[in-house]
């Protein structure tokens, strides 16, 4: 079976140059708490970098603004919390399985984690079971984690249970971590809000929402939509119906507004990923927004 990390890296760098890779590195580094005096390397200044990090002597010597990068004095752990219930086997907005988008999101951020010599861990599960992989720091371990996510998302698997995952993390993980929640666009309930508020007091939280395919627009190959939870197939006469499309969009906007209002109020940086092609640029924008929140 082809390596999932190789697939992620191809997406990570397909639109990239060395400049955008530096931007990703810099944005990720902004998540780290604390600064040290351990010099790591120099790189060209990129939009969004801290002015205080400019090495003025190197800038004068090279005639271009240069950033001095410092290695954090302590290692960090990034905890990926991924809902791998049946809903993740549904289609994303680009008509590809959402599990592939979850693998890409975790893989891209995981690669950055490894580049900065940090540990990562994974909590994933559904309504029947929650599992945790111990903290690791190798590409082999990241490949194992991505395969665990990919294999756990099945159309005949147990239902999603996002609140169960959040509760597990809040109850069992006491050491402060960078927690990246990867979930679908299920509505935020009162229980979700309670758990998110609790989690925010314990950890530095980021939230990644994977957007579902539009249920009343035909698929790219012309086949009908089918709900993975109930098995119900959307009748053909509903596809493209303007009134139905408008109602679905209004409901989504209302749910999105509540989610974004809660996460913004708690200073939880969040992003909604729709397709494989826009995932990496959107993750970069999320990390850059987080850099400004933590500045």
Secondary structure, DSSP 8 states (H G I E B T S, - for coil): ---HHHHHHHHHHHT--HHHHHHHHHHHHTTS-S--SEEEEEEE--TT--GGGB-HHHHHHHTS-EEEEEE-SS--EEEEEEE-SGGGGSBBTTSSBHHHHHHHHHHHHHHHHHHTT-EEEEEEE-SS-EEEEEEE-SHHHHHHHHHHHHHH--TTS----HHHHHHHHHHH--S--EEEEEEE-----HHHHHHHHHHHHHSEEEEEEE-B--TTS--TTS---B-TTT--B--GGGTT-HHHHHHHHHHHHHHHHHHHHHHHHTT-EEEEE--HHHHHHHHHHHHHHHHHH--
